[in-house]
Amino acid sequence: MPTQPDRCPRCQQPNRCAVAAGSVDQRACWCMQQPLIIPVPVDGEQACLCQACIGSAAAGTHIP
């Protein structure tokens, strides 16, 4: 399945990315308030993780 910029590449749920939703101001996105965000490369494109996957990654929980 091709990467969708508005979907989390780990769980496929909406990632609520303001940039993917059309905002020209990247600072408007919730992810800018996070201490560490690493976009995940998938099929040559990048998509941001959702808040749940970021939380589980920080806690060491595996989400397929």
N, CA, C and O atoms as a GROMACS GRO file, in nm:
protein
  256
    1MET      N    1   0.085  -0.118   0.000
    1MET     CA    2   0.000   0.000   0.000
    1MET      C    3   0.089   0.124   0.000
    1MET      O    4   0.181   0.134   0.081
    2PRO      N    5   0.064   0.220  -0.089
    2PRO     CA    6   0.145   0.341  -0.092
    2PRO      C    7   0.127   0.425   0.034
    2PRO      O    8   0.023   0.421   0.100
    3THR      N    9   0.231   0.501   0.065
    3THR     CA   10   0.228   0.588   0.182
    3THR      C   11   0.124   0.698   0.162
    3THR      O   12   0.115   0.758   0.055
    4GLN      N   13   0.047   0.723   0.266
    4GLN     CA   14  -0.046   0.835   0.265
    4GLN      C   15   0.002   0.932   0.371
    4GLN      O   16   0.014   0.894   0.487
    5PRO      N   17   0.031   1.057   0.336
    5PRO     CA   18   0.090   1.151   0.432
    5PRO      C   19  -0.001   1.182   0.551
    5PRO      O   20   0.047   1.231   0.653
    6ASP      N   21  -0.132   1.155   0.539
    6ASP     CA   22  -0.222   1.183   0.650
    6ASP      C   23  -0.249   1.060   0.737
    6ASP      O   24  -0.334   1.064   0.826
    7ARG      N   25  -0.176   0.950   0.710
    7ARG     CA   26  -0.191   0.825   0.786
    7ARG      C   27  -0.059   0.786   0.850
    7ARG      O   28   0.048   0.805   0.792
    8CYS      N   29  -0.067   0.731   0.969
    8CYS     CA   30   0.051   0.681   1.039
    8CYS      C   31   0.102   0.558   0.966
    8CYS      O   32   0.025   0.466   0.940
    9PRO      N   33   0.232   0.553   0.932
    9PRO     CA   34   0.285   0.438   0.860
    9PRO      C   35   0.292   0.311   0.944
    9PRO      O   36   0.308   0.202   0.889
   10ARG      N   37   0.279   0.322   1.076
   10ARG     CA   38   0.283   0.203   1.162
   10ARG      C   39   0.146   0.141   1.181
   10ARG      O   40   0.132   0.019   1.171
   11CYS      N   41   0.042   0.223   1.208
   11CYS     CA   42  -0.090   0.167   1.240
   11CYS      C   43  -0.198   0.202   1.138
   11CYS      O   44  -0.310   0.151   1.145
   12GLN      N   45  -0.164   0.288   1.042
   12GLN     CA   46  -0.256   0.330   0.936
   12GLN      C   47  -0.374   0.415   0.984
   12GLN      O   48  -0.467   0.438   0.907
   13GLN      N   49  -0.371   0.462   1.107
   13GLN     CA   50  -0.474   0.552   1.158
   13GLN      C   51  -0.438   0.696   1.118
   13GLN      O   52  -0.322   0.723   1.086
   14PRO      N   53  -0.535   0.788   1.117
   14PRO     CA   54  -0.503   0.928   1.086
   14PRO      C   55  -0.396   0.981   1.181
   14PRO      O   56  -0.404   0.960   1.302
   15ASN      N   57  -0.296   1.051   1.127
   15ASN     CA   58  -0.189   1.104   1.212
   15ASN      C   59  -0.213   1.250   1.252
   15ASN      O   60  -0.133   1.308   1.325
   16ARG      N   61  -0.322   1.309   1.203
   16ARG     CA   62  -0.361   1.446   1.235
   16ARG      C   63  -0.251   1.546   1.200
   16ARG      O   64  -0.231   1.645   1.271
   17CYS      N   65  -0.179   1.521   1.091
   17CYS     CA   66  -0.072   1.610   1.047
   17CYS      C   67  -0.132   1.734   0.981
   17CYS      O   68  -0.204   1.724   0.882
   18ALA      N   69  -0.102   1.850   1.035
   18ALA     CA   70  -0.156   1.976   0.980
   18ALA      C   71  -0.100   2.003   0.841
   18ALA      O   72  -0.169   2.060   0.756
   19VAL      N   73   0.024   1.965   0.818
   19VAL     CA   74   0.086   1.987   0.688
   19VAL      C   75   0.018   1.899   0.583
   19VAL      O   76  -0.014   1.946   0.473
   20ALA      N   77  -0.004   1.772   0.617
   20ALA     CA   78  -0.072   1.682   0.524
   20ALA      C   79  -0.215   1.728   0.497
   20ALA      O   80  -0.271   1.701   0.391
   21ALA      N   81  -0.275   1.797   0.594
   21ALA     CA   82  -0.412   1.848   0.578
   21ALA      C   83  -0.416   1.977   0.499
   21ALA      O   84  -0.524   2.029   0.471
   22GLY      N   85  -0.299   2.030   0.462
   22GLY     CA   86  -0.296   2.148   0.376
   22GLY      C   87  -0.245   2.276   0.441
   22GLY      O   88  -0.242   2.379   0.374
   23SER      N   89  -0.204   2.273   0.567
   23SER     CA   90  -0.150   2.393   0.632
   23SER      C   91  -0.014   2.426   0.572
   23SER      O   92   0.070   2.338   0.556
   24VAL      N   93   0.008   2.552   0.540
   24VAL     CA   94   0.138   2.593   0.489
   24VAL      C   95   0.236   2.624   0.602
   24VAL      O   96   0.356   2.637   0.580
   25ASP      N   97   0.185   2.635   0.723
   25ASP     CA   98   0.268   2.664   0.840
   25ASP      C   99   0.294   2.535   0.917
   25ASP      O  100   0.207   2.488   0.990
   26GLN      N  101   0.414   2.478   0.902
   26GLN     CA  102   0.447   2.353   0.970
   26GLN      C  103   0.438   2.366   1.121
   26GLN      O  104   0.417   2.267   1.190
   27ARG      N  105   0.454   2.487   1.173
   27ARG     CA  106   0.447   2.507   1.319
   27ARG      C  107   0.307   2.485   1.372
   27ARG      O  108   0.289   2.472   1.493
   28ALA      N  109   0.207   2.480   1.284
   28ALA     CA  110   0.069   2.459   1.326
   28ALA      C  111   0.041   2.313   1.365
   28ALA      O  112  -0.061   2.284   1.428
   29CYS      N  113   0.129   2.224   1.330
   29CYS     CA  114   0.107   2.082   1.355
   29CYS      C  115   0.137   2.047   1.501
   29CYS      O  116   0.230   2.101   1.562
   30TRP      N  117   0.058   1.954   1.556
   30TRP     CA  118   0.077   1.908   1.694
   30TRP      C  119   0.217   1.851   1.716
   30TRP      O  120   0.270   1.858   1.827
   31CYS      N  121   0.276   1.796   1.612
   31CYS     CA  122   0.405   1.729   1.628
   31CYS      C  123   0.517   1.826   1.664
   31CYS      O  124   0.620   1.785   1.719
   32MET      N  125   0.497   1.954   1.634
   32MET     CA  126   0.602   2.051   1.666
   32MET      C  127   0.615   2.072   1.818
   32MET      O  128   0.712   2.132   1.863
   33GLN      N  129   0.520   2.022   1.894
   33GLN     CA  130   0.526   2.031   2.040
   33GLN      C  131   0.593   1.908   2.101
   33GLN      O  132   0.614   1.902   2.222
   34GLN      N  133   0.628   1.811   2.017
   34GLN     CA  134   0.691   1.688   2.064
   34GLN      C  135   0.842   1.706   2.070
   34GLN      O  136   0.900   1.774   1.985
   35PRO      N  137   0.907   1.644   2.169
   35PRO     CA  138   1.053   1.660   2.180
   35PRO      C  139   1.131   1.594   2.068
   35PRO      O  140   1.239   1.641   2.033
   36LEU      N  141   1.079   1.486   2.010
   36LEU     CA  142   1.152   1.416   1.906
   36LEU      C  143   1.053   1.353   1.809
   36LEU      O  144   0.974   1.267   1.848
   37ILE      N  145   1.058   1.397   1.685
   37ILE     CA  146   0.973   1.339   1.581
   37ILE      C  147   1.064   1.298   1.466
   37ILE      O  148   1.143   1.378   1.416
   38ILE      N  149   1.051   1.174   1.426
   38ILE     CA  150   1.128   1.126   1.312
   38ILE      C  151   1.030   1.073   1.210
   38ILE      O  152   0.967   0.969   1.233
   39PRO      N  153   1.013   1.142   1.095
   39PRO     CA  154   0.926   1.088   0.992
   39PRO      C  155   0.977   0.953   0.945
   39PRO      O  156   1.098   0.933   0.931
   40VAL      N  157   0.888   0.862   0.921
   40VAL     CA  158   0.924   0.727   0.882
   40VAL      C  159   0.923   0.715   0.730
   40VAL      O  160   0.819   0.738   0.668
   41PRO      N  161   1.037   0.680   0.668
   41PRO     CA  162   1.037   0.664   0.522
   41PRO      C  163   0.969   0.534   0.483
   41PRO      O  164   1.002   0.427   0.535
   42VAL      N  165   0.872   0.542   0.392
   42VAL     CA  166   0.802   0.425   0.342
   42VAL      C  167   0.786   0.442   0.191
   42VAL      O  168   0.731   0.542   0.146
   43ASP      N  169   0.834   0.347   0.115
   43ASP     CA  170   0.822   0.352  -0.031
   43ASP      C  171   0.874   0.482  -0.090
   43ASP      O  172   0.814   0.535  -0.184
   44GLY      N  173   0.983   0.534  -0.037
   44GLY     CA  174   1.044   0.655  -0.092
   44GLY      C  175   0.977   0.784  -0.048
   44GLY      O  176   1.021   0.892  -0.089
   45GLU      N  177   0.872   0.776   0.033
   45GLU     CA  178   0.805   0.895   0.085
   45GLU      C  179   0.813   0.893   0.237
   45GLU      O  180   0.858   0.795   0.296
   46GLN      N  181   0.769   1.001   0.298
   46GLN     CA  182   0.771   1.007   0.444
   46GLN      C  183   0.633   1.040   0.496
   46GLN      O  184   0.557   1.113   0.432
   47ALA      N  185   0.601   0.985   0.612
   47ALA     CA  186   0.477   1.015   0.680
   47ALA      C  187   0.506   1.018   0.830
   47ALA      O  188   0.589   0.942   0.878
   48CYS      N  189   0.439   1.104   0.902
   48CYS     CA  190   0.460   1.116   1.046
   48CYS      C  191   0.381   1.010   1.121
   48CYS      O  192   0.271   0.972   1.080
   49LEU      N  193   0.438   0.962   1.229
   49LEU     CA  194   0.367   0.872   1.318
   49LEU      C  195   0.254   0.948   1.386
   49LEU      O  196   0.259   1.070   1.399
   50CYS      N  197   0.152   0.875   1.430
   50CYS     CA  198   0.043   0.937   1.507
   50CYS      C  199   0.086   0.949   1.653
   50CYS      O  200   0.190   0.896   1.692
   51GLN      N  201   0.008   1.020   1.733
   51GLN     CA  202   0.042   1.041   1.873
   51GLN      C  203   0.048   0.909   1.950
   51GLN      O  204   0.134   0.893   2.036
   52ALA      N  205  -0.041   0.814   1.920
   52ALA     CA  206  -0.042   0.686   1.990
   52ALA      C  207   0.085   0.607   1.962
   52ALA      O  208   0.143   0.549   2.054
   53CYS      N  209   0.130   0.605   1.838
   53CYS     CA  210   0.251   0.530   1.804
   53CYS      C  211   0.376   0.598   1.860
   53CYS      O  212   0.471   0.530   1.900
   54ILE      N  213   0.377   0.729   1.863
   54ILE     CA  214   0.490   0.799   1.923
   54ILE      C  215   0.497   0.766   2.072
   54ILE      O  216   0.605   0.740   2.125
   55GLY      N  217   0.382   0.765   2.138
   55GLY     CA  218   0.377   0.731   2.280
   55GLY      C  219   0.421   0.589   2.306
   55GLY      O  220   0.492   0.563   2.403
   56SER      N  221   0.378   0.495   2.220
   56SER     CA  222   0.416   0.356   2.240
   56SER      C  223   0.564   0.335   2.211
   56SER      O  224   0.629   0.253   2.276
   57ALA      N  225   0.618   0.408   2.114
   57ALA     CA  226   0.760   0.397   2.084
   57ALA      C  227   0.843   0.449   2.200
   57ALA      O  228   0.945   0.391   2.236
   58ALA      N  229   0.798   0.559   2.260
   58ALA     CA  230   0.870   0.615   2.374
   58ALA      C  231   0.863   0.523   2.495
   58ALA      O  232   0.956   0.519   2.576
   59ALA      N  233   0.753   0.447   2.506
   59ALA     CA  234   0.735   0.355   2.619
   59ALA      C  235   0.796   0.218   2.590
   59ALA      O  236   0.800   0.131   2.678
   60GLY      N  237   0.842   0.198   2.466
   60GLY     CA  238   0.902   0.069   2.430
   60GLY      C  239   0.800  -0.036   2.392
   60GLY      O  240   0.832  -0.154   2.388
   61THR      N  241   0.677   0.005   2.364
   61THR     CA  242   0.571  -0.088   2.326
   61THR      C  243   0.574  -0.108   2.175
   61THR      O  244   0.590  -0.012   2.100
   62HIS      N  245   0.560  -0.230   2.131
   62HIS     CA  246   0.563  -0.260   1.987
   62HIS      C  247   0.423  -0.250   1.928
   62HIS      O  248   0.328  -0.309   1.979
   63ILE      N  249   0.412  -0.176   1.818
   63ILE     CA  250   0.288  -0.173   1.739
   63ILE      C  251   0.329  -0.214   1.599
   63ILE      O  252   0.419  -0.153   1.541
   64PRO      N  253   0.266  -0.317   1.544
   64PRO     CA  254   0.306  -0.363   1.410
   64PRO      C  255   0.289  -0.257   1.305
   64PRO      O  256   0.318  -0.281   1.188
   0.00000   0.00000   0.00000
